[in-house]
Amino acid sequence: MNTNKRLTNWDLLRALSMFLVVVVHIAPQLGSFCGINAGAIVGTGAIICDPIFFCLSGYFALRPLKKSYKDYLFGKALSLLLPIFVYAGLLYVYKATTGSVTDTNFIRYTSGLIQGGWWFVPALIPFILVAPVLSKMFGALDDRTCKIALFVTLGIYAWGGLSSAANSLLINSQHVTFAAAISMLQRIIPRSLLGGTYFTFFCMGYFIKRVTPLLDTRETHFIMASGALFFIIDIASAYFGLERSDPSFNWMIVTVAIFIAFDGIKLQSKSLSKLIEWAAKRSYSIYLLQYATIEFAIDVIYIGALHSGYATLAWPLRLITWVSATVLAYGTALTIASIVDTFVIEPIQTKLKHRRLKTAG
């Protein structure tokens, strides 16, 4: 398989997932249509972006080191930590200028961002620290063992999603004995690995990369069909208030299915590939900016243009309004990220890398 096309596939997945992050956080503005909470449905479906990002991180981080561990950590610090302080500074200045910052202390403001909306970064850092060790461990496994590990993991999480939904339905329908039986089996048969954390999704990135070429057509179709089924189950479970973990058990099957589907995508257009690559490279910066740009889009469209009259619009116009606000929020974040990354962050990263090379030399 052509390497560039393969990488473009993952750039496309990264860019689309980042757009879904914006969708998740602006979904409540969509509201209801014909008595159906469309915002809740869209938000629940779009939040699959979270496990996808952890899986993508593992897909690329879990590989043999080509440099020292110190250099590896230095590179990760430049790519993960430097943008945090740059964008925290920009957002702080923006908030202070507009008078919307509640705490004028920059350190406390940044701490609030990291503990709140930017939770993904501190959650990912421990995984990145042990990635080289995990890569050596997983690399020692043969292909057959890796394939078994992938399917066993899918089976465990499928049981987790199905048993959780079944238990809730049985309780709601007053079938207490059957519910107790399901609950007992849940204690005996695991529903997740490692306590159901995102660490499993990070590790799964390696196994997807390793096992996907080993799958036959029947296995590929089975996983993708299962992914579609569990995607529907997950949305229905959330919408009707059935038992559902965080992260959801269903996400494992859906995430693996999405990766397998994207592995087969072929992109022929060079211009489109470059555009996708550009957007994908800005994904992390868009993530750091999107809360602010969503607020900006809501102020411009919902409050400014509509004068808070969104609820009185017919549903097609409300849908168009929401889509416009979503595109504006994402487009604004992409534009700012493109400028700041190109003229601020990337030059600093290059300068620090050159300085480290001179020091090492």
MARVO-926207 format. One line per field, with one value per residue (C-alpha): residue number from 1; x, y, z. Coordinates in pm, 1 decimal. Example, Ala and Ser with C-alpha at 12.3 -4.5 7.8 and 13.67 -1.06 7.14 Angstrom:
% residues 2
resi (1|2)
east (1230.0|1367.0)
north (-450.0|-106.0)
up (780.0|714.0)
This chain:
% residues 361
resi (1|2|3|4|5|6|7|8|9|10|11|12|13|14|15|16|17|18|19|20|21|22|23|24|25|26|27|28|29|30|31|32|33|34|35|36|37|38|39|40|41|42|43|44|45|46|47|48|49|50|51|52|53|54|55|56|57|58|59|60|61|62|63|64|65|66|67|68|69|70|71|72|73|74|75|76|77|78|79|80|81|82|83|84|85|86|87|88|89|90|91|92|93|94|95|96|97|98|99|100|101|102|103|104|105|106|107|108|109|110|111|112|113|114|115|116|117|118|119|120|121|122|123|124|125|126|127|128|129|130|131|132|133|134|135|136|137|138|139|140|141|142|143|144|145|146|147|148|149|150|151|152|153|154|155|156|157|158|159|160|161|162|163|164|165|166|167|168|169|170|171|172|173|174|175|176|177|178|179|180|181|182|183|184|185|186|187|188|189|190|191|192|193|194|195|196|197|198|199|200|201|202|203|204|205|206|207|208|209|210|211|212|213|214|215|216|217|218|219|220|221|222|223|224|225|226|227|228|229|230|231|232|233|234|235|236|237|238|239|240|241|242|243|244|245|246|247|248|249|250|251|252|253|254|255|256|257|258|259|260|261|262|263|264|265|266|267|268|269|270|271|272|273|274|275|276|277|278|279|280|281|282|283|284|285|286|287|288|289|290|291|292|293|294|295|296|297|298|299|300|301|302|303|304|305|306|307|308|309|310|311|312|313|314|315|316|317|318|319|320|321|322|323|324|325|326|327|328|329|330|331|332|333|334|335|336|337|338|339|340|341|342|343|344|345|346|347|348|349|350|351|352|353|354|355|356|357|358|359|360|361)
east (0.0|123.8|249.5|139.5|-215.3|-224.2|-109.9|-362.2|-632.4|-538.7|-509.2|-865.9|-979.6|-797.7|-945.4|-1298.7|-1268.8|-1157.0|-1460.1|-1672.8|-1520.1|-1669.0|-1998.3|-2010.0|-1969.7|-2208.2|-2468.5|-2683.8|-2757.8|-2934.6|-3229.0|-3526.8|-3718.5|-4071.1|-4028.3|-3696.0|-3385.9|-3173.0|-2890.6|-2854.9|-2852.9|-2598.0|-2376.8|-2383.3|-2296.3|-2021.0|-1848.2|-1697.2|-1420.2|-1279.1|-1186.0|-1077.1|-820.8|-678.8|-664.9|-495.0|-241.0|-158.8|-156.5|133.8|302.3|336.8|636.4|1005.6|1219.2|1452.5|1626.6|1704.4|1423.9|1530.9|1498.7|1162.9|1035.2|1176.5|990.9|666.1|703.3|740.4|436.6|207.0|308.5|436.8|102.9|-80.4|102.6|98.7|-275.2|-351.2|-172.7|-365.9|-698.1|-616.2|-541.8|-860.6|-1075.1|-917.3|-964.4|-1330.6|-1383.8|-1501.4|-1222.1|-1337.6|-991.1|-724.3|-441.1|-285.4|-160.6|-500.4|-667.3|-442.0|-489.4|-864.3|-831.8|-620.3|-847.3|-1155.8|-1194.0|-836.1|-867.2|-745.6|-384.9|-318.4|-508.5|-281.2|56.8|96.3|25.0|289.6|546.3|512.5|457.5|815.7|792.2|452.4|585.1|860.4|615.7|359.5|629.4|736.7|394.0|337.3|62.6|-171.7|-154.2|-221.0|-524.6|-658.0|-602.5|-799.0|-1098.5|-1103.2|-1103.5|-1389.4|-1583.0|-1534.3|-1650.5|-1941.5|-2055.7|-2014.2|-2234.8|-2503.3|-2522.4|-2545.1|-2833.8|-3006.8|-2972.1|-3134.9|-3419.7|-3487.1|-3489.6|-3720.0|-3959.5|-3965.1|-3788.5|-3580.9|-3466.5|-3335.7|-3168.9|-3000.5|-2876.2|-2724.5|-2569.4|-2418.2|-2267.8|-2125.1|-1930.2|-1791.8|-1736.0|-1535.2|-1699.2|-1379.9|-1003.2|-795.9|-1101.4|-1256.5|-1014.2|-898.5|-567.2|-723.1|-813.1|-456.2|-318.5|-576.7|-418.6|-118.9|-326.4|-541.1|-228.9|-81.2|-393.2|-579.5|-356.5|-423.0|-803.3|-990.2|-1291.3|-1543.0|-1377.2|-1352.5|-1720.5|-1819.5|-1630.1|-1766.4|-2124.8|-2079.5|-1947.5|-2259.8|-2483.1|-2307.0|-2305.4|-2686.3|-2701.1|-2480.9|-2690.0|-3013.6|-2872.1|-2773.5|-3099.9|-3326.8|-3116.5|-2996.2|-2687.2|-2382.1|-2021.8|-1777.6|-1595.3|-1873.6|-1815.4|-1976.9|-1711.1|-1445.5|-1629.8|-1728.0|-1372.5|-1211.3|-1471.4|-1402.7|-1028.3|-1073.8|-1305.3|-1056.7|-772.3|-941.6|-994.9|-796.2|-742.5|-620.8|-641.2|-310.1|-468.7|-735.9|-470.7|-270.2|-581.5|-666.8|-307.7|-311.2|-632.3|-511.5|-186.8|-388.0|-615.6|-442.7|-445.5|-810.7|-884.4|-724.1|-918.7|-1261.0|-1432.0|-1356.0|-1449.3|-1778.3|-1862.9|-1769.2|-1991.2|-2286.2|-2245.3|-2225.3|-2506.2|-2744.8|-2724.4|-2603.9|-2772.1|-3086.7|-3114.4|-3177.8|-3478.8|-3356.2|-3641.3|-3904.8|-3757.0|-3894.8|-3686.8|-3510.8|-3389.8|-3281.4|-3082.3|-2917.8|-2839.8|-2676.9|-2472.1|-2357.9|-2249.8|-2065.1|-1878.3|-1796.1|-1660.4|-1443.8|-1334.2|-1236.1|-1033.3|-863.7|-776.3|-629.5|-446.0|-296.4|-158.8|-33.3|114.7|292.3|432.2|468.6|469.7|653.6|939.6|982.1|982.3|1241.0|1462.2|1449.2|1521.7|1827.2|1946.4|1915.7|2105.6|2390.9|2396.4|2399.7|2672.8)
north (0.0|346.6|511.5|863.1|752.0|555.8|855.6|1075.3|832.5|889.2|1262.8|1253.8|1061.9|1306.4|1610.7|1469.3|1368.4|1719.0|1858.5|1619.2|1763.2|2098.1|1927.1|1765.9|2094.9|2295.7|2016.4|2146.7|2456.0|2236.4|2176.9|1955.1|1874.6|1730.1|1639.6|1461.1|1596.8|1619.6|1790.9|1496.8|1243.7|1435.8|1500.3|1134.7|1017.9|1273.3|1198.6|889.3|1139.1|1090.0|720.2|777.7|1037.5|810.1|524.9|745.4|849.8|487.2|401.8|641.8|651.8|275.9|218.8|143.7|437.4|575.1|806.2|823.4|826.6|1177.0|1304.7|1130.5|1307.3|1638.7|1606.2|1516.4|1810.6|2045.7|1903.4|1864.8|2119.7|2419.1|2477.6|2466.1|2767.9|2957.5|2916.7|2964.3|3299.2|3397.5|3295.3|3476.3|3798.6|3757.2|3689.8|3974.1|4215.3|4123.6|4129.9|3768.0|3623.1|3549.6|3494.6|3749.4|3521.5|3356.1|3046.3|2978.0|3048.0|2796.8|2544.0|2573.6|2503.8|2192.6|2057.5|2135.8|2150.6|2049.1|1721.7|1517.6|1633.9|1525.0|1203.6|1129.1|1219.7|902.5|689.7|876.3|825.9|446.6|416.3|301.5|28.9|-83.2|-89.2|-333.4|-548.7|-566.8|-608.3|-934.1|-1088.3|-1293.0|-1205.7|-1481.4|-1364.5|-1004.5|-1112.2|-1312.6|-1013.5|-785.3|-1017.6|-1104.9|-732.8|-671.9|-958.1|-829.5|-479.3|-610.8|-803.7|-485.9|-280.0|-543.1|-653.0|-293.4|-214.4|-544.9|-491.7|-148.6|-276.0|-566.1|-338.1|-88.8|-370.0|-506.4|-832.7|-816.1|-1180.8|-1166.4|-834.8|-993.7|-1277.5|-1028.9|-835.2|-1155.3|-1245.0|-894.3|-961.7|-1284.8|-1195.4|-872.3|-592.9|-399.9|-413.8|-211.8|-68.4|73.3|363.8|530.4|348.3|44.6|256.0|387.1|32.1|-78.9|162.2|-73.7|-387.5|-229.9|-137.6|-484.7|-696.0|-511.0|-653.6|-1003.7|-981.2|-1154.9|-1002.6|-1185.4|-1066.3|-710.5|-698.7|-855.2|-594.1|-302.4|-433.8|-481.9|-128.1|10.9|-195.0|-88.3|273.8|259.6|78.6|342.8|634.9|459.9|375.3|736.6|878.6|651.7|671.8|310.7|210.4|336.2|362.1|644.6|570.1|365.2|-6.4|26.0|268.4|-1.7|-192.9|128.8|267.0|-48.9|-62.5|299.7|238.3|-66.7|129.8|416.1|173.4|88.0|445.7|549.6|921.3|1006.7|1387.0|1548.8|1887.7|1732.7|1531.4|1847.7|2026.8|1735.4|1718.3|2090.3|2063.7|1748.8|1914.5|2190.0|1947.6|1981.5|2360.3|2356.4|2146.6|2411.5|2689.8|2539.2|2633.8|2999.9|2986.5|2812.3|3096.3|3340.2|3161.4|3154.3|3525.1|3610.7|3390.7|3304.2|3625.6|3880.5|3781.9|3623.5|3837.1|3517.4|3434.6|3087.1|2904.0|3078.0|2960.3|2668.9|2353.6|2375.4|2726.5|2615.8|2332.1|2569.8|2809.7|2537.3|2408.0|2763.7|2820.0|2487.2|2563.9|2914.3|2780.4|2518.5|2751.6|3026.3|2782.6|2642.0|2990.4|3105.3|2775.6|2799.6|3147.0|3081.1|2739.3|2866.2|3191.6|3123.1|2760.6|2594.5|2850.8|2809.0|2429.4|2446.0|2681.7|2465.7|2149.8|2311.2|2435.6|2084.7|1935.9|2185.2|2109.6|1734.1|1774.6)
up (0.0|-83.1|236.5|145.0|69.2|391.4|594.5|415.6|523.5|886.0|828.6|698.5|1006.4|1234.9|1060.5|1060.6|1425.7|1517.6|1338.6|1545.6|1863.2|1762.5|1680.1|2026.9|2207.7|1991.6|1961.0|2251.8|2041.8|1786.4|2017.4|1940.3|1622.0|1633.4|1997.9|1941.3|2111.7|1799.4|1986.0|2223.9|1940.0|1733.2|2035.6|2142.9|1794.6|1744.3|2075.2|1914.1|1833.6|2185.6|2154.5|1794.7|1906.4|2177.0|1927.6|1667.3|1930.6|2000.4|1630.1|1571.6|1914.8|1961.4|1736.9|1795.8|1905.9|1640.4|1888.6|2257.8|2512.2|2621.0|2264.7|2238.0|2550.0|2432.0|2101.7|2274.8|2512.9|2215.6|2038.6|2341.6|2604.8|2407.7|2227.1|2560.9|2700.0|2369.6|2321.7|2691.5|2662.5|2350.2|2501.6|2826.0|2638.4|2432.2|2738.4|2935.3|2645.7|2606.0|2982.5|2996.5|3210.9|3566.2|3714.6|3619.7|3738.6|3429.3|3612.1|3766.4|3432.0|3253.4|3532.0|3487.7|3115.2|3169.8|3441.6|3236.2|2859.0|2785.3|2982.6|2684.5|2726.1|3087.9|3012.8|2715.4|2868.9|3085.9|2778.4|2579.9|2856.8|2846.3|2469.6|2389.1|2653.7|2527.9|2172.4|2271.7|2464.6|2185.0|1920.8|2085.7|2014.1|1699.0|1450.7|1566.4|1927.9|1824.7|1623.7|1917.2|2147.5|1916.3|1883.2|2254.2|2336.9|2093.1|2248.5|2602.9|2515.9|2309.8|2616.4|2821.0|2591.0|2541.3|2905.0|3027.9|2793.6|2873.1|3247.5|3224.9|3007.7|3244.5|3548.2|3376.7|3278.7|3636.8|3544.5|3860.6|3860.0|3504.8|3582.2|3884.0|3662.1|3417.9|3705.5|3843.2|3505.6|3477.7|3797.1|3654.9|3290.0|3245.7|3049.6|2980.7|3019.1|3266.5|3437.3|3121.5|3074.7|2752.6|2793.7|2624.9|2322.5|2310.3|2310.2|2056.1|1808.3|1788.3|1744.5|1473.0|1278.6|1327.6|1268.4|990.7|711.9|851.1|830.4|549.6|377.3|596.1|917.5|787.2|695.3|1027.5|1229.6|1026.8|1050.7|1425.8|1451.8|1283.1|1515.5|1834.2|1719.1|1704.7|2039.6|2199.9|2076.1|2177.6|2522.5|2582.9|2449.8|2653.6|2968.9|2975.7|3172.1|2986.5|3101.3|3037.5|2813.4|2661.6|2608.7|2266.7|2150.0|2126.6|1853.7|1674.5|1688.0|1550.0|1272.7|1177.7|1160.6|942.3|714.4|682.1|615.7|287.5|170.0|-137.1|-201.7|-550.3|-555.1|-455.9|-391.3|-170.4|14.0|84.1|210.8|440.2|562.9|642.9|843.6|1021.4|1129.1|1297.2|1484.4|1819.3|1800.7|1692.5|1999.3|2221.3|2049.9|1982.8|2308.6|2244.9|1875.4|1959.1|2196.8|1920.0|1663.4|1903.1|1974.6|1604.5|1470.9|1752.6|1951.4|1695.0|1368.1|1512.8|1826.0|2028.7|1810.5|1711.4|1887.8|1673.5|1342.6|1142.1|1180.8|838.3|922.4|1269.9|1115.7|867.1|1151.8|1359.1|1065.3|989.2|1350.0|1355.3|1033.9|1158.4|1487.5|1316.0|1035.0|1278.6|1488.9|1176.4|1052.3|1384.5|1430.6|1081.1|1154.2|1507.4|1427.6|1116.2|1253.4|1626.8|1739.3|1450.3|1447.5|1825.1|1789.7|1512.6|1710.1|2024.0|1824.2|1661.2|1999.9|2145.0|1851.7|1901.4|2273.6|2210.1|1949.0)
